[in-house]
């Protein structure tokens, strides 16, 4: 109880994936430090490629995952931040500019610019998840983090907007609400994963992030400190599992185990001499023998690697096209970071580096105090990123209220109201 008393705030997060649903409870100390109090996960139910397909099953899975995290944390949460993958995620960047007239830029000028930017967000029948300002521009010079105190004729900013399909998002929210939890916010998975896996320097200089999930792969491009574009691909590591199950005529759980225990993205010279068992230790045979298996129920590892490589080739091709559309493929010097549960496949970084021509590394969550070792891998990067995102609470231009408009032209009655409010707050 004493430890809880020192916490200024408690954060709950749930990442609703197609393979697993994971939850985390974290606390923010009075000094702003972040500590993980508890985390948990379970197999996903009622979710397919980022969409809710069974409301009851998905609600039960979310409630179960949160309760596991709460049990480890020793405390309960009333609301959670949730991650969104798939659901028609798309992004646009809109430049907005206003005239300053050569004078010194003040807080009011930035507020007015962001209010103008908010009005420039065009409704297209889809749900806006994020509307965040990037770096500022002064008279055509860009890359300015804080223009206050500088003089300029024109002040501009790039607004990055992330949208999702409305109906799937409402289903996602309803799943969480049915689990007796408030939705504190919905965060696009690429933003959360980037918060966890990318360094500030990478986000500034330019980097691509590939979140390799079970049924959805999110490809995002970051630069100038911001998310510049994203694409959600309807393909993931579960497609490799299905391909193995089909190629060898085995059950999905057997194919998943083969992929995780014996699989690799890169072939080795000894693969053709190595035979691997389809069944686990002491496991009774499940169904007919695997296609191509010997009398002991083993298959050649070379064939396993061949199937995996075939699926990865299709995925790498789609990732490459997505990067090309977002203008990232032109410079092969810029790095690519792989994260998500699929990134745990052995040799994947080397494979993608050869296939895409970019330096590649595996992205993992940072060493947050209290983070369990089992939840420190790339498969839980988005979950950790949700907590980090909630902790940082970045600016969203939709949160700018009418009070800022009042401050620009405080004439007549508006000026009197402003003075009255200031006096009221002082006494």
Residue, then its C-alpha position, 0 to 999 in steps of 0.5 A: x500500500x505504501x508503494x501505491x501511495x507514491x504513485x501519481x497515476x496508474x496506466x492500463x493498456x491492452x493490445x488486442x492482437x489476432x494471436x494473443x491478447x496482452x495487458x499491462x498495468x504500470x504506474x507513474x511515480x511522483x517524479x514522473x518515473x514509469x514502472x511496470x506493476x504487472x502484465x499478462x497475456x492469453x490466446x486471442x479469441x474472436x479476433x481475425x486480422x485486426x477485426x472483431x469477429x465474435x464479440x462475446x469471445x473477444x470480450x472474455x479474452x480481454x477481461x481474462x488478460x486484464x485480470x491476469x495483469x491486475x493479479x500480478x500488479x496487485x491493483x485494478x484499473x478502471x480504464x485502458x489504452x488499446x492498440x489498433x492493428x488493421x481495421x483499415x489503418x491509413x495515414x495522411x500528412x497535411x501542411x498548414x500555414x498562416x501569416x505572421x507578418x514578420x513579428x515574434x512568434x508567441x504561444x498564441x500564434x502556435x495555438x492559432x496555427x493548430x486551430x487552423x490545422x484542426x479545421x483543415x482535417x477533412x471528414x471522409x466518413x472514417x474515424x480519426x485516431x490521431x491528429x498530431x503536429x510535426x516539426x514547424x516551418x518558418x518562411x520555407x525553412x523546415x525542421x524547427x521543433x520550437x519556433x517561439x521567440x523567432x521572427x517570420x513572415x509565415x508559420x507552418x506545420x505538417x499535421x499527421x492524421x491517422x484514420x481507421x474504419x469506423x465500424x471496426x473501431x466501434x466494435x473494438x471499443x465495445x469489446x473493451x467496454x463490455x469487459x467493464x473497462x473505460x477506453x482511455x484512448x485508441x492508439x494505432x499499433x505503428x505509433x505504439x510500436x515506434x514509441x517502444x522500439x525506435x530511438x529519437x535519432x532514428x525517428x529524426x533521420x528516417x527509419x521504417x518500422x515493420x510490425x510482423x504480427x500473426x495476421x497483420x503486418x504494419x509497415x510505417x515510415x518515420x522521419x523528422x521525429x514523426x510518423x510519416x506514413x503507414x500501410x497495413x498488410x493482411x498477411x502475417x506469421x500465422x500465414x506461415x503456420x497455415x502454409x506449413x500445416x497445408x504442405x505437410x498435412x499436419x495440425x496447426x498447433x504442430x505447424x506452429x511448434x515446428x516454426x517456432x522450435x525448428x524454423x528459420x528464415x535462412x537455410x544452412x548447408x546441413x538442413x538436408x541432413x537434419x530430420x526433425x520430429x513433427x510431434x512433441x516429446x511424449x506426444x501421441x500421434x495426432x491424425x495421419x503421419x505428416x506428408x513426406x515423414x519417415x517411419x519415425x514421424x520426422x520430416x526433412x528440415x530443408x523442406x520446412x525451411x523451404x516452405x517458410x522461405x516461400x511465404x517470407x518471399x511473398x511478404x517481403x515483396x509486399x513490404x517492399x512495394x509498401x515502402x516504395x509507395x511511401x517513398x522509403x525504398x529510394x534510399x537503401x542506407x536508411x534502416x529498417x526495424x522489425x518487431x512483433x511476434x513474427x520477428x522472433x523467427x530465427x534469421x529473419x533480420x538477415x533474410x529481410x536485409x538481403x530481400x529489401x536491401x536495407x540495414x535491419x535490426x530486431x526491435x524490442x521494448x526498452x528496459x522499463x523498470x518492473x517489465x517481466x522478462x517474458x514480456x521483453x521480446x518483440x512480440x510485446x513491443x506494442x504493449x509496452x509502447x501503449x504504456x509509453x505513449x500514455x505516459x508521454x501523452x503527445x499533443x493531439x490538435x483535436x484536444x485544443x479547446x475554445x479557450x485558446x480562441x478566446x485568447x486571440x482577440x479579447x475585445x469587449x465582453x471577451x476581454x472582461x470574461x478573460x480578466x474575470x477568469x484570471x482573477x477567479x483562478x488567483x483567489 
